[in-house]
Amino acid sequence: MSHPIQPTTDCPIDKYLSPKEVAGHFDLSPFSAYRWIGEGIVPENYVRRCGKSRLRLHPSIIPLLEEKFAGARSNA
């Protein structure tokens, strides 16, 4: 499984997703998205920091995570 070093498209910050939106796509708690960031599941170049504590994620992270999770399920 490969993923681009940079997010796939140039995207304005107002199109980025909140951790809640990303985790909600998978029917999970927002804390899951923060854990994915902390554990390196979400590559740092997909994360934008807006201020001290607000994070936004590039929208192309959704297909990347779907691919990663599908691979994890098939290995289980």
ABEGO torsion letter per residue (X at the ends): XBBBABBABBBBAAABBBAAAAAAAAGBBAAAAAAAAAAGABBAAABBBBEAABBBBBAAAAAAAAAAAAAAAAAX
